Amino acid sequence: MGTIAQQFESGAQSADKGIFKNLVMLARVDGTVDESEKNLLNRIAKRLSLTEEQVAEIRTNPGNYPMVPPSSKEDRIERFVQFIEMICIDGVVDTKEEKLANKYGITLGYNSEQVAELETTIIEHFKSGKAPEDIVSLLM
């Protein structure tokens, strides 16, 4: 059931940890976590205000952190953009990564057609050099 501290954290903190856990799982699914993936995880952890201890705990015990889908459209898009950024960051979109990102997209509330369309659009934006926050704005 997690630690006592986990039981008393806010819903937003719990959701952030769940999303971070999903990013960790995406980074690991192809069998290696390369430097670009580690750097992205570190940037996102900092943005989510996760401590080094929290990051280490999530990496060690990912099963303790369920994904709590955000309720706002902007937050859902932002999370999916982060998922696609993670699978693209090393320059190779692995089939396992893509399947897992698609599963997470469905968990965020998109249907499979929307996931496929969003993924294609987001990848095109990343290839053209757009920043994640710009992609979120364009998709709103």
C-alpha positions in Angstrom: 0.0 0.0 0.0 3.0 2.3 0.0 4.6 4.3 2.8 2.8 6.3 5.4 4.0 9.5 3.6 2.5 8.2 0.3 -0.8 7.7 2.0 -0.9 11.4 3.2 0.3 13.1 0.0 -2.0 15.3 -2.1 -3.8 14.0 -5.2 -1.6 16.2 -7.4 1.6 14.8 -5.8 0.3 11.2 -6.3 -0.6 11.9 -9.9 2.8 13.5 -10.6 4.5 10.4 -9.2 2.3 8.1 -11.2 3.1 10.0 -14.4 6.8 10.0 -13.6 6.6 6.2 -13.0 5.1 5.8 -16.5 8.0 7.8 -18.0 10.5 5.6 -16.1 8.7 2.5 -17.5 8.8 4.0 -21.0 12.6 4.7 -20.7 13.2 1.1 -19.5 10.9 -0.9 -21.8 13.5 -1.3 -24.6 16.0 -2.7 -22.1 18.3 0.3 -21.8 18.0 3.8 -20.3 20.4 5.9 -22.3 21.8 9.3 -21.3 19.2 11.3 -23.2 16.4 9.4 -21.5 18.1 10.0 -18.1 18.4 13.7 -18.8 14.7 14.0 -19.7 13.7 12.1 -16.6 15.8 14.4 -14.5 14.3 17.5 -16.1 10.7 16.2 -15.7 11.4 15.2 -12.1 12.7 18.7 -11.4 9.6 20.2 -13.1 7.4 18.0 -10.9 9.3 19.0 -7.8 10.3 15.5 -7.0 13.2 15.0 -4.6 16.1 12.7 -5.4 14.8 10.3 -2.8 11.3 10.2 -4.4 12.8 9.6 -7.8 15.0 6.8 -6.4 11.9 5.3 -4.7 9.8 5.4 -7.9 12.6 3.9 -9.9 13.1 1.1 -7.3 9.4 0.4 -6.7 7.4 1.5 -9.7 4.5 -0.7 -8.8 3.7 1.5 -5.8 2.8 4.4 -8.1 -0.4 4.0 -10.1 -1.2 6.4 -13.0 -3.8 8.9 -12.0 -5.0 10.5 -15.2 -5.3 14.3 -15.0 -8.8 15.7 -15.5 -8.0 18.8 -17.6 -7.6 18.5 -21.3 -4.4 20.6 -21.2 -2.8 18.3 -18.5 -3.8 15.2 -20.5 -2.2 16.6 -23.6 0.9 17.7 -21.7 1.3 14.2 -20.2 0.9 12.5 -23.6 3.5 14.9 -25.2 5.9 13.9 -22.4 5.3 10.2 -23.2 6.0 10.7 -26.9 9.0 12.9 -26.1 10.4 10.0 -24.0 10.0 7.5 -26.8 11.6 9.9 -29.3 14.4 11.4 -27.2 17.0 8.8 -28.1 16.3 9.1 -31.8 14.8 5.6 -32.1 11.1 4.8 -31.6 11.2 1.2 -30.4 8.0 -0.9 -31.0 7.8 -1.7 -27.3 8.0 1.9 -26.3 5.4 2.9 -28.8 3.0 0.2 -27.6 3.4 1.3 -24.0 3.0 5.0 -24.9 -0.2 4.1 -26.8 -1.5 2.1 -23.8 -0.8 5.2 -21.6 -2.6 7.4 -24.1 -5.7 5.3 -23.8 -5.4 5.4 -20.0 -5.4 9.2 -20.3 -8.8 9.0 -22.0 -8.0 9.0 -25.7 -9.3 6.3 -28.0 -6.9 4.3 -30.2 -7.6 6.5 -33.2 -6.9 9.7 -31.3 -3.7 8.2 -29.8 -2.4 7.3 -33.3 -3.3 10.7 -34.7 -1.8 12.6 -31.7 1.3 10.4 -31.7 2.0 11.2 -35.4 1.4 14.9 -34.9 3.5 15.1 -31.8 6.4 13.2 -33.5 6.2 15.5 -36.5 6.4 18.6 -34.2 9.4 17.1 -32.3 11.2 16.4 -35.6 10.6 20.0 -36.7 12.4 21.2 -33.5 9.4 22.4 -31.5 9.6 22.4 -27.7 7.2 20.3 -25.7 5.4 23.3 -24.3 4.9 24.7 -27.8 3.5 21.4 -28.9 1.0 21.4 -26.0 -0.1 24.9 -27.0 -0.5 23.9 -30.7 -2.7 20.9 -29.7 -5.0 23.0 -27.4 
